[in-house]
Amino acid sequence: MSDLLGSESYNIRCSIIESIGNVICSLYAIESSSEELQRLVSPFLRILEERFKDNSSFVRAKVLSTLSLLIKKNFVLFSHRLHILQLSTDRLSDKSIIVRKKALQLLNDILSFHPFSIDGGGLSLTEYTAMYRQISKSLLEKSTTDKLEADGEIPSSSIDFDDPIENMPDVPTSELLEHATGSEEDASFAELILKKKYYSDGIRFIKEFQSAIEIVFQILFSSSKSEVVGAIELTSLCISYKLVDKNSTLKRLLYLIWSVESIEGSSNMAEGILNQGSIKEHLLNAFSQHLFFRDPTQSASEWANKCTWNLLSFISKGSLSISEFKSLERILWQLMSKRHMAPEIVSLLWKIFANPNEHISFRRCAILLLSCLDPSSTCHEKMPLLLSVGLDHKGCRFDPILVSQTLKFLLASYSSCNVAYNTLSSSEPLPSMVCGLILHLIFLTPTVDCGTIFELLQSATRVIFKSCSQPVNIFSVLLKKIIHICSCSIGSKKTHIIVFSKVLFLLGQVCIQYVTYLEFLEQTLTQRKSVKNDAEISEERRTSMDLQNISLEEEIREQISYLRETAFLFDKSSLLSHFIPMIAELCTSALQNGGNATSSHRELFLSGMFCLSSMMLSSSKFCQSYLKIFVQLLLSPGIDAIVRANLVVVFGDLILIHGAHLDHSLKYLFETLSDSSCVVRTNAIIVISHLIINGIIKGKGSLADLCLCLVDDNSSIVNFAKMFFSEFSAKDHSLFNALPDMISCLSSDERIDSIKFKAIMHFLLNFIDKDKHIESVIEKVCSRFQLARTPAQWSNLSFCLSQININTEKSAKKIIQALPYYYDKLPDGNVFGNFKELLAKMKKVQKPSEEFRTSLEEYEKSLVKYSCQTLPTLPLFSEDQLADLIPSN
């Protein structure tokens, strides 16, 4: 059998591996002595372990599947099992997908059939370490007679309670037990020795498996569906055995709910992995098992209570980000639709939210969960509770986070309704309570962080615009009341500055929500058409109705445009018009101070910039009037980098809304790609990529600035740039059309050294793969040699040619025919080296004709001839003379 393992045929080696597995099973069937079994089985297991590094992926996969079978039958001793665990962990990084899937299955079996079942089968490292230290301490206490220390077997000084693995004495258990036979005390001592060995082995096993789990977490984001499914199953099993923390591990799985299922071939459906069902189904099963598992002995109310507190614990301890919470929201919706969750959870969450004796963190999480479970059906019914508990801003019980979560619940409930904007009047309880909350936040003492207050103001503004029929009138009255309170109040200058910064932020939010509100009105009014049944309307009548609808839509657009462009900001009756001079003066002073200000003034400057940006978004007329100040803020190095990064995003929105009025200002946006701050550059490339890919701007003449992002010092910017050019190349040959101009700009740009230029062009030219495009690029690049004036430009252009894939005779002939454009540059060593590399590619053209071979030989002689001359002695040939020097073909 050993000789056959050296066979070149992987089928024979696979058969031998399978035979070895059968032999081991037979030995366990006929042999009962454990020591004799270990002696007989160990050589075969060592052979299997050696085959982990076989050069055939099929053999490696067969070894893993064979060991899975032996593990399930408990035919592998612990010493070999630990080594197999280490080898299986290494195979998780195997280049073959079949081997990786088999390794996942083997790890699944090793964990499912692990030998540590005394404490219920759990594998918590904390519990095992605590038990090990406790037993070690008991052994030390029982060794007072120094019975074992005199024989030198286990000196008490060798017991390390802090590290139970690395410094544990290596003494065979059988030798220790020789000193522990006879009396009852010796039997107790022997039991402690065996327990210590048990827990030390368990700690070794847990630590080895935890190193494998980190690799499994990476496999969760594999492109192979079956691999991801296997990783989900193994991760879920690790949670069940307490190898990993439940909440933090489930948090890692959240994003898989957005996985795009792909159809995989039969090779990705190898047996051994749980492949039935989609990734999402396995993910939902994992969450259902660990958050909503129902014990058969539990009643419906007990199950609902358990599910509720599991959810609250998961959210309160997990500190979920916005994207993670959105993923959890989607998972919970699907679990509710599949009835994996107790329906009584919603009512229990409302009880927790309303109970003032519950911990405030659980009350916050309760309303947060309610906003994603079923907000619309309970909103009107629970409105008194929401107003009295969630939006209570009076007294010492004011909790900003609870108020914020309640506002988010209201927003979710209105968004999930069929009618997004309600018809509440300003006198109804909800608008009155929200307006009172806004007033309280504006004049709130600075005990609450400004960021929290701004977030609350934003949510409150959105609630007013979504729930009320006349939100602009409500805010007009509210602003007048704020101005009146400010004029009558007496306070320090710092207090007035803080209040004014909040007012400016509120104005900015009103402008943004007003734009959204007008868009909704326009969409709603144009859809309100009385359409009769098509069968009852004649063709002539239908044409007449269409014309009437078109004229109605145009009239509505004109009225909306007037409200947005003129009435909202520039009408004399508009309260906002009185704030415009102050905002402009504030932003101008921020420029003059270079962005340097005290903390209170900084909040004021930030609010002023936000308000200016919001007003520019709402009106193209206002945008054109104050664009100069905005651009100065954007490009001023004294302004904080985070602020300028946000202004880049605003600039993108301005181009999206008022694009026709900002064509001459696009250059300022591209200037931010070379900003000194990587935060600004990151936002710039994201915004510009979005605008170009979606056809909002052309970007012609400025794409060279984007190319510089390919060699940026920041890796995330480089990745964004690569993503952009990958998408750009697939869009109507856009990259091919822009490439010649990009080469000209980059080759003559003094900011780019030869190393960066080569890196950029090596990446870009890989996208040019069609023969017609290759021929066109060759012609355009060669023609640019006439305009090149420096050796660096010659070298850059010749390098571009050397990176082009020459696949046909026609492409190669384009190079030969263009010799008059670059013959005088060949004495330069870099240029000649690039053309030699290009010549090598031309010689590899498949099935060349005899005529082409002759032309290629003459071309090679011409290259050598002109490269040997010096620039001053080169003849100045006319185009007719140059045509005679090269082959006509």
Long-range contacts (C-beta under 8 A, 24 or more apart in sequence): 2-47, 5-47, 5-51, 10-54, 10-56, 10-58, 10-59, 13-51, 13-54, 13-56, 13-59, 13-62, 14-58, 14-59, 14-62, 17-48, 17-51, 17-59, 17-62, 17-63, 17-66, 18-62, 18-66, 20-44, 20-47, 20-48, 20-66, 21-48, 21-66, 21-67, 21-69, 21-70, 24-70, 24-75, 25-69, 25-70, 25-73, 25-75, 28-73, 28-75, 38-77, 41-75, 41-77, 42-77, 42-80, 45-76, 45-80, 49-80, 49-83, 49-84, 49-87, 52-87, 52-90, 52-91, 57-94, 57-95, 57-96, 57-98, 57-99, 58-98, 60-91, 60-94, 60-96, 60-99, 60-102, 61-96, 61-98, 61-99, 61-102, 61-270, 64-88, 64-91, 64-99, 64-102, 64-103, 64-105, 64-106, 65-102, 65-105, 65-106, 65-272, 67-106, 68-102, 68-105, 68-106, 68-109, 68-272, 71-106, 71-109, 71-110, 71-113, 72-109, 72-113, 74-113, 74-115, 78-115, 78-201, 81-110, 81-115, 82-204, 82-205, 82-208, 84-110, 85-110, 85-205, 85-208, 85-209, 85-212, 86-208, 88-212, 89-208, 89-211, 89-212, 89-215, 92-212, 92-215, 92-216, 92-219, 93-215, 97-224, 97-227, 97-267, 97-268, 98-267, 98-270, 100-219, 100-227, 101-224, 101-226, 101-227, 101-230, 101-270, 101-272, 101-273, 102-270, 102-272, 104-216, 104-219, 104-227, 104-230, 104-231, 104-233, 104-234, 104-273, 105-230, 105-272, 105-273, 107-209, 107-212, 107-216, 107-234, 108-230, 108-233, 108-234, 108-237, 110-209, 111-209, 111-234, 111-237, 111-238, 111-241, 111-243, 112-237, 114-205, 114-241, 116-198, 116-201, 116-202, 116-205, 118-198, 121-241, 122-241, 122-242, 123-202, 123-205, 123-206, 123-209, 123-241, 123-242, 123-243, 124-242, 124-243, 125-203, 125-206, 125-207, 125-210, 125-243, 127-242, 128-199, 128-202, 128-203, 128-206, 129-164, 129-203, 131-195, 131-199, 132-164, 132-196, 132-199, 132-200, 132-203, 133-161, 133-164, 135-192, 135-195, 135-196, 135-199, 136-161, 136-164, 136-196, 137-161, 138-192, 139-189, 139-192, 139-193, 139-196, 142-185, 142-188, 142-189, 142-192, 147-179, 148-176, 148-179, 151-179, 153-179, 164-199, 164-200, 164-203, 165-200, 165-203, 165-204, 165-207, 168-200, 173-197, 206-243, 209-238, 209-243, 210-243, 210-244, 213-238, 213-243, 213-244, 217-252, 220-252, 220-253, 220-256, 223-262, 224-264, 224-268, 225-261, 225-262, 225-264, 225-268, 225-275, 225-278, 225-279, 226-264, 226-268, 226-269, 226-270, 226-273, 226-275, 227-273, 228-256, 228-259, 228-279, 229-273, 229-274, 229-275, 229-277, 229-279, 229-282, 230-273, 230-274, 232-256, 232-279, 232-282, 232-283, 232-286, 233-273, 233-274, 233-282, 235-286, 236-285, 236-286, 236-289, 236-290, 239-286, 239-290, 240-289, 240-290, 246-290, 247-313, 247-314, 247-317, 247-318, 248-318, 250-286, 250-287, 250-290, 250-291, 250-314, 250-318, 251-318, 251-320, 251-324, 253-283, 253-286, 253-287, 254-320, 254-324, 254-327, 254-328, 254-331, 255-323, 255-324, 255-327, 256-280, 256-283, 257-283, 257-327, 257-330, 257-331, 257-334, 258-327, 258-330, 259-283, 280-334, 283-331, 284-331, 284-334, 284-335, 284-338, 284-340, 287-331, 287-335, 288-335, 288-340, 292-335, 292-340, 292-341, 292-342, 294-342, 300-342, 300-344, 301-344, 303-342, 304-342, 304-343, 304-344, 304-345, 304-348, 305-348, 307-341, 307-342, 307-345, 308-342, 308-345, 308-348, 308-349, 308-352, 311-345, 311-365, 311-369, 312-352, 312-362, 312-365, 312-366, 312-369, 315-365, 315-368, 315-369, 316-361, 316-362, 316-365, 325-368, 325-372, 328-372, 329-372, 332-369, 332-372, 332-373, 333-372, 333-373, 336-373, 336-374, 345-373, 346-370, 346-373, 346-374, 346-378, 349-373, 350-378, 350-382, 350-385, 353-385, 353-389, 353-390, 354-385, 354-389, 356-397, 360-399, 360-402, 363-402, 364-399, 364-401, 364-402, 364-405, 367-402, 367-405, 367-406, 367-409, 368-405, 368-408, 368-409, 370-409, 371-405, 371-408, 371-409, 371-412, 371-413, 372-412, 375-409, 375-412, 375-413, 375-416, 376-413, 376-416, 376-417, 379-409, 379-410, 379-413, 379-414, 383-429, 383-430, 384-429, 386-410, 387-429, 387-430, 387-433, 391-433, 391-434, 391-437, 393-436, 393-437, 393-440, 393-441, 394-440, 398-440, 400-448, 400-452, 400-453, 400-456, 401-452, 403-437, 403-456, 404-452, 404-455, 404-456, 404-459, 407-434, 407-456, 407-459, 407-460, 407-462, 407-463, 408-459, 410-463, 410-466, 410-467, 411-459, 411-462, 411-463, 411-466, 414-463, 414-466, 414-467, 415-466, 420-466, 420-520, 421-465, 421-466, 421-467, 421-469, 421-517, 421-520, 422-466, 422-467, 422-468, 422-469, 423-468, 423-469, 424-467, 424-468, 424-469, 425-468, 425-469, 425-470, 426-468, 426-470, 426-473, 426-474, 426-477, 430-463, 430-467, 431-464, 431-467, 431-468, 431-474, 434-460, 434-463, 434-464, 435-464, 435-474, 435-478, 438-478, 438-506, 439-478, 439-481, 439-482, 439-485, 441-502, 442-482, 442-499, 442-502, 442-503, 442-506, 443-485, 443-489, 443-499, 446-498, 450-498, 450-501, 450-502, 450-603, 453-502, 454-502, 454-505, 457-502, 457-505, 457-506, 457-509, 458-509, 461-506, 461-509, 461-510, 461-513, 462-509, 462-513, 464-513, 465-513, 465-514, 465-516, 465-517, 471-513, 471-514, 471-517, 472-510, 472-514, 472-517, 475-510, 476-575, 479-503, 479-506, 479-507, 479-575, 480-575, 494-600, 497-600, 497-601, 497-603, 497-604, 498-600, 498-603, 498-604, 500-604, 500-607, 501-600, 501-603, 501-604, 501-606, 501-607, 501-608, 502-607, 504-579, 504-583, 504-586, 504-604, 504-607, 504-608, 504-610, 504-611, 505-607, 505-610, 505-611, 507-576, 507-579, 507-611, 507-614, 508-607, 508-610, 508-611, 508-613, 508-614, 508-615, 509-614, 510-576, 511-568, 511-576, 511-611, 511-614, 511-615, 511-617, 511-618, 512-614, 512-617, 512-618, 514-564, 514-568, 514-618, 515-564, 515-617, 515-618, 518-560, 518-563, 518-564, 521-560, 522-556, 522-557, 522-560, 525-556, 526-552, 526-553, 526-556, 564-618, 564-619, 565-619, 565-620, 565-621, 566-619, 566-621, 568-618, 568-619, 569-615, 569-618, 569-619, 569-621, 569-622, 570-619, 570-621, 570-622, 576-615, 579-611, 580-615, 580-622, 583-608, 583-611, 583-612, 583-615, 584-612, 584-626, 584-629, 587-612, 587-629, 587-633, 588-629, 590-633, 590-639, 591-629, 591-632, 591-633, 591-636, 591-638, 591-639, 593-638, 594-636, 594-638, 594-639, 595-636, 595-638, 595-639, 595-640, 595-643, 596-638, 606-643, 609-633, 609-643, 609-647, 613-647, 613-650, 616-650, 616-654, 617-650, 617-653, 617-654, 617-657, 620-657, 620-658, 620-661, 623-654, 623-658, 623-661, 623-662, 624-658, 624-661, 627-662, 627-665, 631-665, 631-668, 634-668, 634-672, 635-668, 635-671, 635-672, 637-676, 641-675, 641-677, 641-679, 641-680, 642-679, 644-672, 644-675, 644-677, 644-680, 645-677, 645-679, 645-680, 645-682, 645-683, 646-683, 648-672, 648-680, 648-683, 648-684, 648-687, 649-683, 649-687, 651-687, 652-687, 652-688, 652-690, 652-691, 655-691, 655-696, 655-697, 656-691, 656-696, 659-696, 659-697, 666-697, 666-702, 667-702, 670-702, 670-705, 670-706, 673-705, 673-706, 673-708, 673-709, 674-705, 674-708, 678-712, 678-713, 678-714, 678-717, 681-709, 681-712, 681-714, 681-717, 682-714, 682-716, 682-717, 682-720, 685-709, 685-717, 685-720, 685-721, 685-724, 686-720, 689-720, 689-723, 689-724, 689-727, 692-724, 692-728, 693-724, 693-727, 693-728, 693-731, 700-738, 700-741, 701-741, 703-738, 703-741, 703-742, 704-741, 704-742, 704-745, 704-746, 704-749, 707-742, 707-746, 707-760, 707-764, 708-751, 708-752, 708-756, 708-760, 710-759, 710-760, 710-763, 711-752, 711-756, 711-759, 711-760, 722-763, 725-763, 725-764, 725-767, 726-767, 729-767, 733-773, 735-764, 735-767, 735-768, 736-767, 736-768, 736-773, 736-776, 736-777, 739-764, 739-765, 739-768, 739-777, 740-777, 740-780, 740-781, 740-784, 743-781, 743-784, 743-796, 743-797, 743-800, 744-784, 744-787, 746-796, 747-784, 747-788, 747-792, 747-793, 747-796, 747-797, 747-800, 748-788, 748-793, 754-792, 754-795, 754-796, 754-799, 757-796, 757-799, 758-799, 761-796, 761-799, 761-800, 761-803, 762-803, 765-800, 765-803, 765-804, 768-804, 768-805, 769-805, 771-807, 771-808, 771-810, 771-811, 774-804, 774-805, 774-806, 774-807, 774-811, 775-810, 775-811, 775-814, 777-804, 778-804, 778-811, 778-814, 778-815, 778-818, 779-814, 779-818, 782-814, 782-815, 782-818, 782-821, 782-822, 783-818, 783-821, 785-821, 785-822, 785-825, 786-821, 788-825, 791-828, 791-830, 791-831, 794-822, 794-825, 794-828, 794-830, 794-831, 795-828, 795-830, 795-831, 795-834, 797-822, 798-822, 798-825, 798-830, 798-831, 798-834, 798-835, 798-838, 799-830, 799-834, 801-834, 801-835, 801-838, 802-834, 802-835, 802-837, 802-838, 802-841, 804-838, 805-841, 806-838, 806-841, 806-842, 806-844, 806-845, 807-845, 807-846, 808-845, 809-845, 809-848, 809-849, 809-852, 812-842, 812-845, 812-852, 812-856, 813-852, 813-855, 813-889, 815-842, 815-859, 816-855, 816-856, 816-859, 816-886, 816-887, 817-886, 819-859, 819-862, 819-882, 819-885, 819-886, 820-877, 820-879, 820-882, 820-883, 820-886, 823-862, 823-866, 823-882, 824-866, 824-871, 824-874, 826-863, 826-866, 826-867, 827-866, 827-867, 827-868, 827-869, 827-870, 827-871, 827-874, 832-863, 832-867, 835-863, 836-863, 839-863, 851-889, 854-887, 855-887, 855-889, 858-886, 858-887, 859-886, 859-887, 862-886
